[in-house]
Amino acid sequence: MATAETTARLTTADDGVLRLEGELSFETVPALWRAVPFPPAGSGPVVLDLAGVVRTDSAGLALLVEWLRAARRAGRELRLRAMPAQMLAIARVSGLDRILPLE
């Protein structure tokens, strides 16, 4: 069962930026993937702020790659903002930093 420390959530700020918060792990990503339709309705770029991610593993990066694919299929641009150092380090090791649209 997830606790406050092991949950992830996606909210929309007043400025339209999506804010991803919490832990992105093998435990939390599947539920988030099932619960959140992506990309959200609308047009134009989708900005995803990652500053609220407190911990991640490779499942978190896999989620971002899937969301990038979903955005592209919908004809939308995805922009990733404020990627935490831990997530960026995993992206660099795996070479995903070259394909992820980091701001």
Secondary structure as UniProt FT lines:
FT   HELIX           4..6
FT   STRAND          8..12
FT   TURN            14..15
FT   STRAND          18..24
FT   TURN            26..28
FT   HELIX           29..35
FT   STRAND          46..56
FT   HELIX           58..73
FT   TURN            74..75
FT   STRAND          78..81
FT   HELIX           85..94
FT   HELIX           96..98
//
